[in-house]
C-alpha cells in the first residue's frame, strides 16, 4: 500500500484494503496510522474494518518499530521474519532505542521467543542500559542483560528452588563466557544479598467529578463590548486529564491544590503511558500525568527523578548518587479518573434517580 499524505489518502480504498486484510501487517499499521491522521477515529476504523482499537494501536506501534529496524540496518533474516508476523513482539520493543531494537529483535528471533518473553527482554535491556557502568563480567548484549537480571535476583533469594530456577534461566540466555561464569559461581556461593526496596511512586487517582478541574477563559471586567466576549478563546479540554491547548502548541492542565502540588516550586507536567515508569508491574498500560518539580534536583534515595539520558528525558530511581543530570523530582503521578458511563454522568437527572 503506497503511503500518501493525509489530505491525499483515499479513505475508502484504505478501509477496503484493511477490511480484506490486503498486504502485510506492517502495511496495515501504516494504513491505520494514515487513517487516524486523516481524522478517522479508532472506533470508526473498527466498525469499517474489524480491527479493534487495541489491535490498531499494536500494529501502528509495531510498524513504527519495524521501520526503525529497516533504518538501522537490521539483518535480512530479521526483516524477512517480522514483516510476516510479530506485531505483538515488536510492540514490546517500543521503549528501546533503535540500536537496542535491532539487537533485541535478532536475539528474540534466534531464541524463538514469544511476546511475553519479548516484553521481558525489553524490560531487562532497559534496566541494564540505566546502569552507570557495565556490571563486571556482563557484556552489552540482550542475553547478558537478561543473565544479569537473573544473577541479581538469584543472589537475593534464600529459597533454593527459586534461586536454582533463576540460575538456570541466566545460563540459558547468557551470551558471554564471563557472564556464564558469574552465574555459575552462584552454584557454590549461597550468600544472600538483601534487596533494598524501591520507594513507592506517589500515584493519585481522582475519585469524583468534583475533583476534576475545568479551565475557563476570563474575558475581563464589565463594561465589555460584545466583540470582546466573542473573541474569548474556545478552550477544548483533552481527556483524560482535561489538558487545554490554545495559542499554538502551549498547553495547560489544572490540578487540585494538593499539598504536594502547592509545595512544588517549579512544577511541570509530562504525559506518558504507565509502563514508562520504573519498578512497575503493568499488565494494561494507561495514560498518566507525571508532575515533576524542576527546582528539586538534589538526589534523594527515597524519590524518583526525571533525568537526562543522552539528550532524552527518562524516569529513574537511583539507589546511589547518580552521575547523570537530574532535571527534577517526581512529586506525584496522576491516574485518570475511572468513569463507568461517561454519557450517564452528563445527565444529572439520571444520576439523581
N, C-alpha and C positions, 0 to 999 in steps of 0.2 A: 504494500500500500504506500503510495507516494505521499510524503509529508507536505502539507500545504499550510500557509499562514491561516489563522482562524477565520479571517474575512474571506478567504478563498476556498474554505473547506466545503465540500459537498456533503452536508449533514446527512441527507437521506441515504446517499451512497455509502457513507461511513457506517451508519446504523445497520444497513442491509448486510454489509460485509461482516460486521460483528455478529449479527444475528445468525448468519450462515457459517460463522467461525472460519472465514477465509484467512489464509496466511498463517504465520506463526504467532505464538503468544506474545512475542516481542512487538509485533505489529499491532496486536490487539491493544497492548498497553499504550503504544504511541497514538493509536486512533482515539482511544478513550480520553487521553490527555488533551488531544486536539479538540475533541467534542466539548470537554469541560471548559476549555479556554474560549470556545465559541459560544458559551452561555448555556449549554445543556447541563442540567443538574444530574447528580448520580441517580436519583430516583427516576428521572425521565429516561436516562440511558438503560436502567434496569428494566423498565416497562417495555422499551423498544427492542431490547436485545437479550434479556435474560441474565445479563451479568449483574450479580448482586453488588451493592456498594462496597462491601468488604473485599470482594474479588477484584473490583475495579481498582481499588487502592493498591492491592497486591501486585497486579500486573503493571500498573503505572510505575510504581517504585521499582519493581523488578526490572522493567525495561530500561529505566534510568541507570540502574546498576549495570545492566548488560552493556549499555552504551559506553559506560566508563571502562568496562573491561576491554572493549574494542579500542578505545582511545589509548589505553595503557599497554597495548600490545600483548594481550593475553594469548596463550598458545592456541593453535588451530583446534586442538582436541577440546579445550575448554569452551571455545566459542561454538564449535560444532555441537557439543553436548547440550549446552544451556540454551541454544537457540531453539531446540526441540522441546525441552521441558525444563522445569526447575524454577519457575517464577517464585514459588514459596521459599526456595532456598536462597535465591539472590535477594529477595526481600529482606532476609535476616542480615544481610551484609551491608545494609544501608548506612549504618553508623560508622563504618570503616572508611578510611581514605582510599583513593584509587589503587595505590600500590598494595595496600593491605587486602583489598578486594580481590586482586589478581592472585595473590598468594593463597588467600583463603579458598577461592574457587578451585584452584589447582589441587589444594590439599583435600578438599571435600570430594572432588571427582576421583582422586587417587584412592581414597578410602571408602568411596561409595556411601557417603553419609546422607542421612535424611534431613528434613527441615529442622527437626528438634535438635539434632546434633549440630547443624549449621548455626543455629542460634547460640549454642554453647561455644562453638569455635569463635564466633564473632565476639561474644562476651569476654572470653578468655584473652583474645588478642587485644581487645580494647583495654582491659585491665593491665595487660602486660606492657602496652605502649605508655601507660601512665607512670610507670616506674622511672625514677630519675636515671638509673643505670641498669644495664642488663644484669640479672642475678648471676652469680658465679656458677659456671657450668651450663648455662642455658643460652642458646643462640636465638637470634631474631628470626624465628620461623613459627608458623602456626602450630606445628607439632610440639615444639618446645614450649610455646605459650600454654598449651593445654597441659603438658607434662609438668610445668612449673606450678600451675594451679593445683594439680593433683598432689605434687610434692608438698606444697604449702599446707593444703588441707589435711593430708595424711599425718603430718607432724603434729597437728592439733587434736588428733583422735586418740583416745585411750582404748576405744573398742577395737579389738584386733581384727574382727571381721570387716568392719568398715574401713579400717586402715589398710587391710590387705586388698580390698576392692579398689581403693584409690591408687595403690601402688601398681596393681595390675593394669589399670587404665592408663596410668602415666607411662608405663613401659610400652604399652601398645602404641601410643601416639608419639613418643619421644623421637625427635629427628636426629639429634646429635648424640655421639657416643658419650660425651661428658654429661649430658642430661640423663642418659640411662644410668650412668654410674652414680649420679647424685641420688636417683630414686632407689637404686639397688642398695645403697647404704642404709636405707630405712628398714631393710630386711634384718639388719643386725643391731641397729640403733633404735631403741624403743622409747627414747626421750620424748616426752610430750611438751610441746611449746604452747603455753596458754595463748588463746586468741584474745586480742584486745578488741572489745566490741566497738563497732562504729556507732556514732551518735545517731539519734533519731532525726530524720528530716522533718522540719516543722510544717506538716501538712495542715490545711484547714479547708473544710467544705461548708459553704453556706447551707443553712437548714431551712430557710424560709424566704419567701418573696421579699419580705421587708428588709432582708439583709443584702438584696441585690440592688446595686446603685443605678441611678439614671442621671445622665448629664443633660442639662437644659441650657440653651444659649440665653444670655442676658442681653436684651435689646438696649436698655438704658432706662432713664427716668423720665416720667411724664413732665411736660408735654412732649409728645413724639409725633412725627409725621408718619403717615400710612406707609410711605416708601421705606422708612427705617424698619418698620415691623416686617414688611415683605422681604427686606434684604437680609434678615437674620438667617444664618446658615442652617440648613437642614442636617441634623446630626443623626446618622444611621448607626445604631448600635449593632456590633457584630458579635454574635453569640460564640461560645458560651459565657464569655466574661464581659460582654457588653462594652467592648472597645469601640471608641468613637474616632472616626477619621474626618479631617477636613483640612483645607488649605494645603493641598499637596499630600505628601506621604506621612506627615507628622500625625501621630495618634495619641490618644489619652485613654486611660481607664480609671474609673472611680472605684476606690476600695473603702470599706468601712473603716472607722477610726480605731482599729485595734491598737493595743499598746505597742506591739512590735512595729506597726506602721508609723505611729506617732514618734517613736524613738529613733527611727532611721533618719540620718541627716541628709543623705543624698540618694533616695531610693529610685531604682529603675525597674521596669517590668520586662520580662523575657518570656515569650511563648515557646513551648516545646511539647513534645509527647512525653508522658511519664516514664517511658523506658530509657530516656536520655539521662535520667538521674541515677547516680551511683548507689550501690547497695540496696537495690530494689528488686523484688521478685514479682515481675509484672507479667500476667497472663494475657490481659487485654489492655493495651496502652490506651490512655485517654489524654486529651489536651490538658495541660496545666499551665498556670501562670506563676513563674518564679520571680519573686521580688528580692532584689539584692541591694544592699547599701554600699554604694561606691566609696563612701567615706571610711568604711570599716575594712581596711586592707591589712590589718595585723593578724598574723596566723594565730589560730586558736584550735587546739586539738578537738574541742567539742563542737566545732562548727563546720559547715560546708561552705565552699567558696566558688565563685566564678573566677577562672584563671585563664591566662593566655597560653594556648598550646600551639606554638608555631604559627601565630597570627590568627588562630581560630579560638573563639570563646568555648570553654568547656566547664562542666560542673565536676568538682572533685572534693574528696575528704582526704586530708593529709595526716598520717599518723605521727610524722615528724616534721620539723621545719622544712618547708619546700624550697627548692631553688628556682621555682617558676614565678612569674609575675602574677600577683593576686589583684584581681580587678574589683572585688567587692565580696562581702559576706552575704550568704543567703539568709534572709530573715524570716521568710515564710513562703510556702508553696501552696497556691490556692487551687483546689479542685473545683470543677463546675458543679453547680447545684444539681441534684437529681430531680427531674420533673417527670412525674408519672404520665401525665397527659397535658402537654403544653397548651393544646387548644382549650382544654377544660378550664385551665387557670385564668383564661382571658374572660370567662363568663362568670362573674361573681355570683349571679343568681343561682347558677348550677351548684356552686360550692356551698352556698347557704343552705340549699335544700339537702 
